[in-house]
Amino acid sequence: MFNLTYEFKLKPTHAQSQIFEDWLEINRRVYNYALAERKDWYLSRSCQINACSLKHEYIIPADTPRPTYASQCKALTAAKKEFPELKKVQSQVLQQTLKRLEVAFVAMWERNHGFPRFKKSGRMRSFVFPQMQGERLKPGMVNLPVIGWVKFRQSRGIPDSGVVKQSRVVKRVSGWYVMLTVQWDVSVPQSLPHGEGVGIDVGLTSFIATSNGLTVKPPRFFGDAERKLKLLQQRVSKKRIGSKNWHKAQKKVAKLHEYVANCRQDWHRKLSHQICDDTGMVFVEDLNLVGLSRGMLGKHCLDAGFAQFFNILEQTCFKRGVYFQKVDSRKTSQICPNCGVETGTKELSQRTHVCSNCGYTTDRDVAAAQVTLIRGLAAVGHTVKMLAEGKFVGIPVKQESPNF
């Protein structure tokens, strides 16, 4: 099976937009109620056996089982008799909201995420139709269960051979969007190592430096918009919370954030396509991006969006038949790519690699990218002749911008 997700902007009528809003609010209340039920059960088990709190205590019978996704879905069916407004929403949509809560708890247990939090008004921004059976697509229209046919801006074509398996309706400040997951009953083989390889090193001085000498300066998407964002947030702080003017000011802040995110994503996609030109293998460092985001330069790392770039680059390589792999990132800036001798730790201000053993000199980031390429070629089983042949010696360092 092969899946692709297509995103389009919806053009709903006023009545359909109101239905979307009502469904989001109902899903938010179901999510909060289910979270409160689970939280109360945990708190009732965490109290002391021989003492009670003077403030309050959660008293739940000892034989009450822990709330799970299955038990809460069963209780949801019974709750529809008591709360008729739950019947407005398609049943599977509410079940997917409960599954979202289950995923949040699993992430807390297995991935050390924080305890799931309640969603205040306006924080629930999407709902999912897990099944899309029957005729669901027409040119410029999608048939959503219960809601019916909704127009959307079809910015690109969808192959007729695929089957729409799932759809997600998302609310953003710029409007409503639909994400259609299309499935094909085919098996797509993974790309095998072939052709010329390129190693990539990411950083803040140069967003990327490749093993063939290309360096690209990092754009400052958030940094350029930070002054305007500060002004808009100051205007929000002067408005009365909950008023119409407060909502208008909040919307302007959200629009600016969305604009910055769209610019960053578009730049990452164009750069990834440029990297995949005339290459058969791409190797990048397997970095601890979470640790980088929490460091002294965390804001600049988040502005660069290294994680998003790696994800987009991997997707682009898959689409264009380029082999992609992450390699060990330890000491890539401390090893000479020409002779393999460890040169020691470099200060951040030292931007040139000079080997004391063989005299090889190049840009520091380019040298790290060349070490990444050597490790990548060794990982895929290619014979590494670069050290013996001196392939990296004499490569000029180019300061270029992406060709877009």
Secondary structure by P-SEA (a helix, b strand, c coil): cbbbbbbbbbbccaaaaaaaaaaaaaaaaaaaaaaaaaaaaaaaaacccccccccbbbbcccccccccaaaaaaaaaaacccccccccccaaaaaaaaaaaaaaaaaaaccccccbbbbcccccccccccccccccccccbbbccccccccccccbbbbccccccbbbbbbcccbbbbbbbbbbcbbbbccccccbbbbbbbccccccccccbbbbbbbcccccaaaaaaaaaaaaaacccccaaaaaaaaaaaaaaaaaaaaaaaaaaaaaaaaaccccbbbbbbcaaaaaaaccaaaaaaaaaaaaaaaaaaaaaaaacccccccccccccccccccccccccccccccbbbbccccccccaaaaaaaaaaaaaaaaacccccccccccccbbbbbbccccc
